[in-house]
Amino acid sequence: MEEMKIACGKPTGAVVGEPEEDARKEDEGKTKEAVMTIAKIGAKAPDFQAPAFYEGKFQQIKLSDYAGKWVVLCFYPGDFTFV
């Protein structure tokens, strides 16, 4: 079995609970550029994927996989960074 490379989570560019095709329609005719989506109080969370340790191994998970379920997210600054 191939071991998964562990890295930071990455935004997917979608919003949890909204159809992906709506996001695609908005992007038509626009130039592609990296946009960082920010979480806002009272708004739907931006979708992202990140590595998770589950059932004894690391796996990629997406927040949208847990739409409609209770989720606890914990974040902390990177080790050895100034906060």
SVG drawing of the C-alpha trace seen along z (x, -y; Angstrom):
<svg xmlns="http://www.w3.org/2000/svg" viewBox="-28 -37 38 39">
<polyline fill="none" stroke="black" stroke-width="0.4" points="0.0,0.0 1.4,-3.4 1.8,-5.8 0.0,-9.2 2.1,-12.3 1.0,-14.6 0.7,-18.3 -1.5,-21.3 -5.2,-21.4 -6.3,-23.2 -9.5,-25.0 -11.6,-23.4 -13.2,-26.7 -16.7,-25.6 -19.1,-26.3 -20.4,-23.4 -24.1,-22.7 -24.3,-24.5 -24.3,-22.7 -20.9,-22.7 -22.5,-23.6 -23.5,-27.1 -19.8,-27.8 -18.9,-26.6 -21.5,-29.0 -20.0,-32.0 -16.5,-31.0 -17.4,-30.8 -15.8,-33.6 -13.5,-34.7 -9.8,-34.3 -8.6,-31.8 -6.8,-33.2 -6.2,-31.9 -8.8,-33.1 -8.6,-32.4 -12.1,-31.9 -12.5,-33.1 -14.8,-31.6 -17.4,-34.0 -19.7,-33.8 -23.2,-32.9 -22.3,-31.9 -21.7,-28.4 -18.2,-27.2 -15.9,-27.2 -15.1,-23.7 -11.6,-22.3 -9.7,-19.1 -7.1,-18.1 -5.2,-15.0 -6.8,-13.2 -5.6,-10.3 -8.5,-7.8 -8.6,-4.0 -4.8,-3.8 -3.8,-5.7 -3.8,-9.1 -6.6,-9.9 -7.7,-12.9 -11.1,-14.2 -13.3,-17.0 -15.5,-19.1 -18.4,-18.7 -18.3,-14.9 -19.8,-15.8 -22.6,-18.1 -25.6,-17.9 -23.5,-16.4 -22.0,-17.9 -18.3,-18.6 -15.7,-19.9 -12.7,-21.6 -9.5,-22.4 -6.8,-24.7 -3.5,-25.8 -0.6,-27.9 2.1,-26.0 5.0,-24.8 7.8,-27.3 5.8,-30.2 5.3,-33.6 1.8,-34.4"/>
</svg>
